[in-house]
Amino acid sequence: MVGCGPAGAELARLLAQAGLAVWLVDQLADLSQAAFSSAALPLAALERFSLPASLVASRWQGWQLLGPGEAVRRWQGDQTLGVVLDFGALRQWLAGEAQAWGARLELGCRALEQRQVPDRISTLLRWRDGQQRWIKSRWVVDATGQARSLLGEPPATAGPLVTGLGVEWLVAVSADQEQRWRGQLSFLLGTDWLPQGYGWVFPMQSGQLKVGVCRLQDPKRPQPPLGPLLQSILGRCGLAGAQVLDRHGGLIRSTIARQEPHRRGRLIGLGDAVSTANLLGGEGIRHALLSARVLAPQLLAALAPGTQDRAAAQGLDAYPGQLRRALGWRWGLSGRLARRTWLGLNSPAADRRLERLLAGLEQHKQAEDLSALLFDYRFERYGFRALPYLLGLR
Ligand SMILES: Cc1cc2nc3c(=O)[nH]c(=O)nc-3n(C[C@H](O)[C@H](O)[C@H](O)COP(=O)(O)OP(=O)(O)OC[C@H]3O[C@@H](n4cnc5c(N)ncnc54)[C@H](O)[C@@H]3O)c2cc1C
């Protein structure tokens, strides 16, 4: 298993638990470092994947949407709707679970290339001290996230790869500064906050917030650096002078149609490496975990004693379709909505269009309704009038 993110670590755990010999490698020397993800999740995901309370940095009961312009819209629920996880702690916990079931964890170890050899696949690994070794195994899973280190870029026939660049700072704030952001997920919307994207302020442990921006990349337009923009957002959010504890970020990349090959011989893709991240809310942890749950039974069947290669390949050929069905048809629609909403957000007309969409959302007073839209992609709740917008006709 190459990559110890949510996808790779979860699959390693499932396979090791079933008694298989699993190697889990990651180029990071310490999984608590480079915790690039904001890690906001709906409560249902915490329950579905049995994630313990110790990973939860904060809980949220509502939503706050700031912008376009000075508009502020709030939806408050009575109960916890979701959590913000400590992403580094999540990776460490998942890896620990896999190890506890017998998986071997190699950190500071980078996969450089792979070769298909008769009855096996061979992977070149390089450790931090420069040591290199070819390792033979029956299967290799590319769970290297958006980097797709072994599978490589999707072919042009898979449709365009939509890319968001995210930068996030973990900041220490005073109790007064924190007040406005606690208990809710806040998004900053509109071109005066950020063209072609959105910003956010998420609560973390007491006295800490995550403030970030994500911009969908458009090579036809200037893409100024996001750091200075984030600095000015801090000021606008009343957080100027907050101590920056950590700076991180990364790319989030998915094809909208998800038609890319999920396997090349004995190399199989998982999680973000096969476009499970959703660009609407820049969200992919639960989809990565889900991809592991979908692939595990197929890999177990392929590795069962006596399974012929041809039968194993047939079972694994069913995996892309199973994953597509597990993600659901709404996943694809939300991807289109993301591309249209964020990439097209670069003019006063686009701000007005967003304004109309948000005014439509305001008709629904419950915070749960907004969660149903942003996490369950239940667009039909907003009526058929929203459909032309979703399909790009309006
Ligand atoms: C700024 C930002 C904010 C986000 N916020 C959220 C959010 O709020 N909620 C949410 O659900 N999702 C969020 N996401 C998306 C989410 O983090 C990803 O979808 C999720 O982490 C994907 O999991 P994964 O296991 O597929 O890949 P990753 O988590 O990317 O894991 C891949 C692992 O592979 C390792 N690796 C890469 N190449 C190699 C190699 N050659 N050899 C060895 N190891 C390698 C990497 O070090 C990494 O640990 C965010 C993403 C970004 C960039």
The ligand as an SDF file (V2000), in Angstrom:
LIG
                    3D

 53 58  0  0  0  0  0  0  0  0999 V2000
   -6.3320   22.3950    1.6910 C   0  0  0  0  0  0  0  0  0  0  0  0
   -7.1940   21.1590    1.7160 C   0  0  0  0  0  0  0  0  0  0  0  0
   -8.2930   21.1050    2.5720 C   0  0  0  0  0  0  0  0  0  0  0  0
   -9.1010   19.9730    2.6160 C   0  0  0  0  0  0  0  0  0  0  0  0
  -10.1500   19.9420    3.4740 N   0  0  0  0  0  0  0  0  0  0  0  0
  -10.9250   18.8230    3.5650 C   0  0  0  0  0  0  0  0  0  0  0  0
  -12.0160   18.7600    4.4740 C   0  0  0  0  0  0  0  0  0  0  0  0
  -12.3240   19.7250    5.1880 O   0  0  0  0  0  0  0  0  0  0  0  0
  -12.7310   17.6050    4.5400 N   0  0  0  0  0  0  0  0  0  0  0  0
  -12.4420   16.5250    3.7630 C   0  0  0  0  0  0  0  0  0  0  0  0
  -13.1100   15.4850    3.8540 O   0  0  0  0  0  0  0  0  0  0  0  0
  -11.4320   16.5730    2.8660 N   0  0  0  0  0  0  0  0  0  0  0  0
  -10.6680   17.6900    2.7540 C   0  0  0  0  0  0  0  0  0  0  0  0
   -9.6250   17.7230    1.8570 N   0  0  0  0  0  0  0  0  0  0  0  0
   -9.4140   16.5780    0.9690 C   0  0  0  0  0  0  0  0  0  0  0  0
   -8.8860   15.3590    1.7220 C   0  0  0  0  0  0  0  0  0  0  0  0
   -7.8180   15.7170    2.5780 O   0  0  0  0  0  0  0  0  0  0  0  0
   -8.4100   14.3010    0.7310 C   0  0  0  0  0  0  0  0  0  0  0  0
   -9.4740   14.0450   -0.1740 O   0  0  0  0  0  0  0  0  0  0  0  0
   -8.0240   13.0130    1.4490 C   0  0  0  0  0  0  0  0  0  0  0  0
   -6.9310   13.2570    2.3210 O   0  0  0  0  0  0  0  0  0  0  0  0
   -7.6540   11.9370    0.4170 C   0  0  0  0  0  0  0  0  0  0  0  0
   -7.1830   10.8020    1.0720 O   0  0  0  0  0  0  0  0  0  0  0  0
   -6.1850    9.8150    0.3150 P   0  0  0  0  0  0  0  0  0  0  0  0
   -5.8150    8.7900    1.3280 O   0  0  0  0  0  0  0  0  0  0  0  0
   -6.7630    9.3850   -0.9660 O   0  0  0  0  0  0  0  0  0  0  0  0
   -4.9100   10.6900   -0.0590 O   0  0  0  0  0  0  0  0  0  0  0  0
   -3.9240   11.5890    0.8870 P   0  0  0  0  0  0  0  0  0  0  0  0
   -4.5950   11.9540    2.1690 O   0  0  0  0  0  0  0  0  0  0  0  0
   -3.4390   12.6560    0.0000 O   0  0  0  0  0  0  0  0  0  0  0  0
   -2.7670   10.5680    1.2240 O   0  0  0  0  0  0  0  0  0  0  0  0
   -1.7840   10.2250    0.2850 C   0  0  0  0  0  0  0  0  0  0  0  0
   -0.5140    9.8370    1.0210 C   0  0  0  0  0  0  0  0  0  0  0  0
    0.4070    9.3240    0.0720 O   0  0  0  0  0  0  0  0  0  0  0  0
    1.7070    9.7600    0.3990 C   0  0  0  0  0  0  0  0  0  0  0  0
    2.5020    9.6850   -0.8260 N   0  0  0  0  0  0  0  0  0  0  0  0
    2.3410   10.4130   -1.9700 C   0  0  0  0  0  0  0  0  0  0  0  0
    3.2270   10.0190   -2.9080 N   0  0  0  0  0  0  0  0  0  0  0  0
    3.9730    9.0120   -2.3360 C   0  0  0  0  0  0  0  0  0  0  0  0
    5.0350    8.1940   -2.8070 C   0  0  0  0  0  0  0  0  0  0  0  0
    5.5130    8.2940   -4.0640 N   0  0  0  0  0  0  0  0  0  0  0  0
    5.5680    7.2920   -1.9570 N   0  0  0  0  0  0  0  0  0  0  0  0
    5.1000    7.1510   -0.6820 C   0  0  0  0  0  0  0  0  0  0  0  0
    4.0820    7.9140   -0.1830 N   0  0  0  0  0  0  0  0  0  0  0  0
    3.5110    8.8190   -1.0150 C   0  0  0  0  0  0  0  0  0  0  0  0
    1.5150   11.1630    0.9350 C   0  0  0  0  0  0  0  0  0  0  0  0
    2.5690   11.5520    1.7990 O   0  0  0  0  0  0  0  0  0  0  0  0
    0.1630   11.0250    1.6860 C   0  0  0  0  0  0  0  0  0  0  0  0
    0.3680   10.7250    3.0570 O   0  0  0  0  0  0  0  0  0  0  0  0
   -8.8090   18.8600    1.7780 C   0  0  0  0  0  0  0  0  0  0  0  0
   -7.6980   18.9060    0.9180 C   0  0  0  0  0  0  0  0  0  0  0  0
   -6.9060   20.0440    0.8820 C   0  0  0  0  0  0  0  0  0  0  0  0
   -5.7380   20.0880   -0.0560 C   0  0  0  0  0  0  0  0  0  0  0  0
  1  2  1  0
  2  3  1  0
  2 52  2  0
  3  4  2  0
  4  5  1  0
  4 50  1  0
  5  6  2  0
  6  7  1  0
  6 13  1  0
  7  8  2  0
  7  9  1  0
  9 10  1  0
 10 11  2  0
 10 12  1  0
 12 13  2  0
 13 14  1  0
 14 15  1  0
 14 50  1  0
 15 16  1  0
 16 17  1  0
 16 18  1  0
 18 19  1  0
 18 20  1  0
 20 21  1  0
 20 22  1  0
 22 23  1  0
 23 24  1  0
 24 25  2  0
 24 26  1  0
 24 27  1  0
 27 28  1  0
 28 29  2  0
 28 30  1  0
 28 31  1  0
 31 32  1  0
 32 33  1  0
 33 34  1  0
 33 48  1  0
 34 35  1  0
 35 36  1  0
 35 46  1  0
 36 37  1  0
 36 45  1  0
 37 38  2  0
 38 39  1  0
 39 40  1  0
 39 45  2  0
 40 41  1  0
 40 42  2  0
 42 43  1  0
 43 44  2  0
 44 45  1  0
 46 47  1  0
 46 48  1  0
 48 49  1  0
 50 51  2  0
 51 52  1  0
 52 53  1  0
M  END
$$$$
